[in-house]
Amino acid sequence: KIKEENKFDIIVINLENFKEEKNLSAIHSFIAKKICEGLQKRLIGKRETPEQFQELFSNKILDKPLILILDEFDALDEQIISSIVSSFRSIYNSRQYEADKSTGQKSYLLHSIALVGVQSVLGIETKTGTPFNVQRSLHIPNLTLEEVREMFLWYQKDSSQHIEPEVIDRLYKEVSGQPGLTSWFGELLTEGYDHYSNDPTAPITRENFEIVYSAATYILPNNNILNLISKAKDEANKTLILDMFQTNEKIEFKFDDKIMNTLYMNGLFSYEIVDQTKYYIKFSSSFVQKRLFNYFSNEYFKYLGELLDTPFTNLDNIITHTSLDILQLLQFYQRYLDKNKDWLFKNASRRSDQRVFEAVFHFNFYSYFHEFLRSKHAHVFPEFPTGNGKIDILIRYKENAYGIELKSFRDSAAYKNALEKAAHYGKQLGLAQIFLVSFIESIDNQTRNIYEKPYYDESSDVTVIPFFICTGSV
């Protein structure tokens, strides 16, 4: 619309290729070259110094007010960002001093700039304060459920292929409307990939989604996810990521925390609002949390050692043709932990008090059950219903489903609350019983007998089977 009015020139320049560039004059020259090419002007003289760069935007060179868009601006080196922004500030101040003149009469014809990027580069990293008196940041929100539905309805109308509404709802639940991931799943469902072909004559069903979702979780590359993992495994960020997997309490969201800011801006984190006044950080989506959980589980526990005390252990009454004895499997895991914890957690990430992160125990627990039951044709899935610490392990075997909710024991009141929540989660899953597994450093037999009694919740008609995993001092 702005172009149609013919009052402004508009130039868009992508700076992504200059991530490693430390030479400011090279950036100045590149921007000058692209502006002149876009305006079909001949570049006269060098534009290497800040003064030469600023002159590029004067009324001596530009014919009309210019709207400049610098894409991937935050990819530049911080010192280069600071210098370029200082030049723009100087131009801005000059235009403010000429407020009595019309736009076309001012010394500089840089009407407005848009600095596009992920990081909040203005005001956050600038030591001298906000570089502009007027500054607006535009947040691009995720797609709403209705917008995701509309996208699939477009496809359905164009292709005449029916998509079950449950597929769209499930997709939205998993990726929370993140545009890139939503589009990626849409592409996988409709265009297929190496091991999956979409049949356009048949509807896209929940079963199709589960096939695609499994592939997206375990075998298919995605630049968005690879970028998130690279940020998560960075030593500067890893502590906060591991803290996010703890199940005791929520973490307050603070935008001025540099690490939190970085992970939020890069799409790993979002936040939830409680009572309109309290803000808590959470993972941006269930799918992102699951991919990170899988990554760290594999990173920490590629090798698990012997899973049973002896390979001759009789499992006939524990893994039958139709069912699993989860309580016995939990006892197997406790014995495995007692026997192997010294070497398992020798190089594990630790908190500042030198205790192993709770999340690391969860990674090990999941890895053990996944590996143990994989050869028994049972499927083990980590689930994250809230995005901020709550972890559930779902096991499907034959016609049966089993739920295990993981917690850390904090105190009696929190434990009672955890029992009630576990019961209601069991009801959501359609289960008559669910297991609540609490990790604790030590517990005596008398206390264990008190707290490990089955809990029946009348409101949900679900029985919770508590079990304490004793980690010991590692």
Solvent accessible surface area in square Angstrom, and as a share of the most:
residue,aa,sasa,rsa
1,K,201,0.85
2,I,78,0.40
3,K,143,0.60
4,E,148,0.66
5,E,100,0.45
6,N,106,0.55
7,K,129,0.55
8,F,44,0.18
9,D,32,0.16
10,I,41,0.21
11,I,14,0.07
12,V,96,0.55
13,I,4,0.02
14,N,76,0.39
15,L,0,0.00
16,E,78,0.35
17,N,145,0.74
18,F,36,0.15
19,K,107,0.45
20,E,149,0.67
21,E,51,0.23
22,K,147,0.62
23,N,81,0.41
24,L,44,0.22
25,S,31,0.20
26,A,35,0.27
27,I,0,0.00
28,H,0,0.00
29,S,39,0.25
30,F,46,0.19
31,I,0,0.00
32,A,0,0.00
33,K,105,0.44
34,K,76,0.32
35,I,1,0.01
36,C,7,0.04
37,E,94,0.42
38,G,46,0.45
39,L,32,0.16
40,Q,170,0.76
41,K,64,0.27
42,R,192,0.70
43,L,71,0.35
44,I,115,0.58
45,G,53,0.51
46,K,140,0.59
47,R,21,0.08
48,E,67,0.30
49,T,60,0.35
50,P,51,0.32
51,E,126,0.56
52,Q,62,0.28
53,F,0,0.00
54,Q,30,0.13
55,E,69,0.31
56,L,1,0.01
57,F,0,0.00
58,S,10,0.07
59,N,68,0.35
60,K,166,0.70
61,I,37,0.19
62,L,5,0.03
63,D,111,0.57
64,K,59,0.25
65,P,19,0.12
66,L,1,0.00
67,I,24,0.12
68,L,0,0.00
69,I,45,0.23
70,L,0,0.00
71,D,41,0.21
72,E,58,0.26
73,F,1,0.00
74,D,27,0.14
75,A,21,0.16
76,L,8,0.04
77,D,33,0.17
78,E,96,0.43
79,Q,140,0.62
80,I,7,0.03
81,I,14,0.07
82,S,51,0.33
83,S,28,0.18
84,I,0,0.00
85,V,6,0.03
86,S,64,0.41
87,S,4,0.02
88,F,3,0.01
89,R,82,0.30
90,S,47,0.30
91,I,2,0.01
92,Y,44,0.17
93,N,35,0.18
94,S,28,0.18
95,R,25,0.09
96,Q,96,0.43
97,Y,180,0.68
98,E,28,0.12
99,A,77,0.60
100,D,129,0.67
101,K,88,0.37
102,S,64,0.42
103,T,44,0.25
104,G,50,0.48
105,Q,121,0.54
106,K,26,0.11
107,S,46,0.30
108,Y,40,0.15
109,L,5,0.03
110,L,11,0.06
111,H,75,0.33
112,S,47,0.30
113,I,47,0.24
114,A,42,0.33
115,L,41,0.20
116,V,66,0.38
117,G,40,0.38
118,V,73,0.42
119,Q,59,0.26
120,S,28,0.18
121,V,23,0.13
122,L,28,0.14
123,G,31,0.29
124,I,77,0.39
125,E,68,0.31
126,T,35,0.21
127,K,194,0.82
128,T,133,0.78
129,G,32,0.31
130,T,78,0.46
131,P,11,0.07
132,F,23,0.09
133,N,111,0.57
134,V,99,0.57
135,Q,69,0.31
136,R,225,0.82
137,S,99,0.64
138,L,155,0.77
139,H,129,0.58
140,I,124,0.63
141,P,91,0.57
142,N,67,0.34
143,L,39,0.19
144,T,71,0.41
145,L,53,0.26
146,E,111,0.50
147,E,76,0.34
148,V,0,0.00
149,R,86,0.31
150,E,81,0.36
151,M,62,0.28
152,F,11,0.04
153,L,96,0.48
154,W,149,0.52
155,Y,61,0.23
156,Q,44,0.20
157,K,172,0.73
158,D,124,0.64
159,S,44,0.29
160,S,101,0.65
161,Q,3,0.01
162,H,95,0.42
163,I,5,0.03
164,E,54,0.24
165,P,91,0.57
166,E,86,0.38
167,V,0,0.00
168,I,11,0.06
169,D,58,0.30
170,R,38,0.14
171,L,0,0.00
172,Y,64,0.24
173,K,139,0.59
174,E,7,0.03
175,V,0,0.00
176,S,39,0.25
177,G,0,0.00
178,Q,49,0.22
179,P,51,0.32
180,G,38,0.37
181,L,1,0.01
182,T,1,0.01
183,S,59,0.38
184,W,30,0.10
185,F,0,0.00
186,G,15,0.14
187,E,85,0.38
188,L,10,0.05
189,L,0,0.00
190,T,27,0.15
191,E,132,0.59
192,G,12,0.12
193,Y,41,0.16
194,D,135,0.70
195,H,151,0.68
196,Y,25,0.09
197,S,100,0.64
198,N,26,0.14
199,D,77,0.40
200,P,84,0.53
201,T,126,0.73
202,A,39,0.30
203,P,64,0.40
204,I,1,0.01
205,T,37,0.21
206,R,86,0.31
207,E,124,0.56
208,N,34,0.17
209,F,0,0.00
210,E,61,0.28
211,I,78,0.40
212,V,0,0.00
213,Y,13,0.05
214,S,55,0.35
215,A,10,0.07
216,A,0,0.00
217,T,7,0.04
218,Y,112,0.42
219,I,104,0.53
220,L,28,0.14
221,P,101,0.63
222,N,18,0.09
223,N,129,0.66
224,N,46,0.24
225,I,2,0.01
226,L,90,0.45
227,N,63,0.32
228,L,4,0.02
229,I,20,0.10
230,S,51,0.33
231,K,54,0.23
232,A,0,0.00
233,K,96,0.41
234,D,70,0.36
235,E,132,0.59
236,A,64,0.50
237,N,12,0.06
238,K,35,0.15
239,T,74,0.43
240,L,24,0.12
241,I,0,0.00
242,L,1,0.01
243,D,45,0.23
244,M,6,0.03
245,F,0,0.00
246,Q,33,0.15
247,T,11,0.06
248,N,54,0.28
249,E,108,0.49
250,K,92,0.39
251,I,40,0.20
252,E,102,0.46
253,F,31,0.13
254,K,109,0.46
255,F,76,0.32
256,D,125,0.65
257,D,58,0.30
258,K,134,0.57
259,I,62,0.31
260,M,10,0.04
261,N,6,0.03
262,T,31,0.18
263,L,0,0.00
264,Y,41,0.16
265,M,50,0.22
266,N,24,0.12
267,G,31,0.30
268,L,0,0.00
269,F,5,0.02
270,S,36,0.23
271,Y,78,0.30
272,E,42,0.19
273,I,84,0.43
274,V,48,0.27
275,D,106,0.55
276,Q,149,0.66
277,T,99,0.58
278,K,106,0.45
279,Y,91,0.35
280,Y,43,0.16
281,I,0,0.00
282,K,57,0.24
283,F,2,0.01
284,S,21,0.14
285,S,6,0.04
286,S,25,0.16
287,F,0,0.00
288,V,4,0.03
289,Q,0,0.00
290,K,10,0.04
291,R,27,0.10
292,L,1,0.00
293,F,0,0.00
294,N,23,0.12
295,Y,49,0.19
296,F,2,0.01
297,S,4,0.03
298,N,85,0.44
299,E,86,0.39
300,Y,48,0.18
301,F,12,0.05
302,K,144,0.61
303,Y,155,0.59
304,L,16,0.08
305,G,19,0.18
306,E,121,0.54
307,L,34,0.17
308,L,34,0.17
309,D,80,0.41
310,T,54,0.32
311,P,111,0.70
312,F,181,0.75
313,T,40,0.23
314,N,106,0.54
315,L,33,0.17
316,D,102,0.53
317,N,131,0.67
318,I,17,0.09
319,I,24,0.12
320,T,51,0.29
321,H,167,0.75
322,T,88,0.51
323,S,40,0.26
324,L,12,0.06
325,D,51,0.27
326,I,4,0.02
327,L,69,0.34
328,Q,63,0.28
329,L,2,0.01
330,L,0,0.00
331,Q,61,0.27
332,F,12,0.05
333,Y,0,0.00
334,Q,24,0.11
335,R,106,0.39
336,Y,4,0.02
337,L,0,0.00
338,D,80,0.41
339,K,126,0.53
340,N,12,0.06
341,K,40,0.17
342,D,113,0.59
343,W,110,0.39
344,L,16,0.08
345,F,1,0.01
346,K,148,0.63
347,N,139,0.71
348,A,12,0.09
349,S,26,0.16
350,R,77,0.28
351,R,94,0.34
352,S,120,0.77
353,D,75,0.39
354,Q,119,0.53
355,R,119,0.43
356,V,9,0.05
357,F,8,0.03
358,E,23,0.10
359,A,0,0.00
360,V,0,0.00
361,F,16,0.07
362,H,0,0.00
363,F,0,0.00
364,N,0,0.00
365,F,0,0.00
366,Y,12,0.05
367,S,11,0.07
368,Y,2,0.01
369,F,1,0.01
370,H,64,0.29
371,E,64,0.29
372,F,9,0.04
373,L,0,0.00
374,R,139,0.51
375,S,81,0.52
376,K,58,0.25
377,H,145,0.65
378,A,6,0.05
379,H,111,0.49
380,V,7,0.04
381,F,71,0.30
382,P,1,0.01
383,E,41,0.18
384,F,5,0.02
385,P,59,0.37
386,T,66,0.38
387,G,6,0.06
388,N,22,0.11
389,G,1,0.01
390,K,41,0.18
391,I,0,0.00
392,D,0,0.00
393,I,0,0.00
394,L,19,0.09
395,I,0,0.00
396,R,121,0.44
397,Y,9,0.04
398,K,118,0.50
399,E,169,0.76
400,N,59,0.30
401,A,35,0.28
402,Y,30,0.12
403,G,1,0.01
404,I,0,0.00
405,E,4,0.02
406,L,0,0.00
407,K,46,0.19
408,S,19,0.12
409,F,52,0.21
410,R,123,0.45
411,D,64,0.33
412,S,62,0.40
413,A,80,0.62
414,A,26,0.20
415,Y,18,0.07
416,K,115,0.49
417,N,68,0.35
418,A,8,0.06
419,L,17,0.08
420,E,57,0.25
421,K,120,0.51
422,A,0,0.00
423,A,0,0.00
424,H,79,0.35
425,Y,19,0.07
426,G,0,0.00
427,K,116,0.49
428,Q,141,0.63
429,L,60,0.30
430,G,67,0.64
431,L,25,0.13
432,A,85,0.66
433,Q,81,0.36
434,I,1,0.00
435,F,10,0.04
436,L,1,0.00
437,V,0,0.00
438,S,2,0.01
439,F,10,0.04
440,I,39,0.20
441,E,69,0.31
442,S,79,0.51
443,I,33,0.17
444,D,85,0.44
445,N,116,0.59
446,Q,136,0.61
447,T,46,0.27
448,R,50,0.18
449,N,102,0.52
450,I,103,0.52
451,Y,55,0.21
452,E,41,0.18
453,K,133,0.57
454,P,92,0.58
455,Y,53,0.20
456,Y,112,0.43
457,D,11,0.06
458,E,145,0.65
459,S,80,0.51
460,S,6,0.04
461,D,95,0.49
462,V,3,0.02
463,T,36,0.21
464,V,0,0.00
465,I,26,0.13
466,P,4,0.02
467,F,13,0.06
468,F,2,0.01
469,I,0,0.00
470,C,31,0.19
471,T,9,0.05
472,G,17,0.16
473,S,95,0.61
474,V,44,0.25
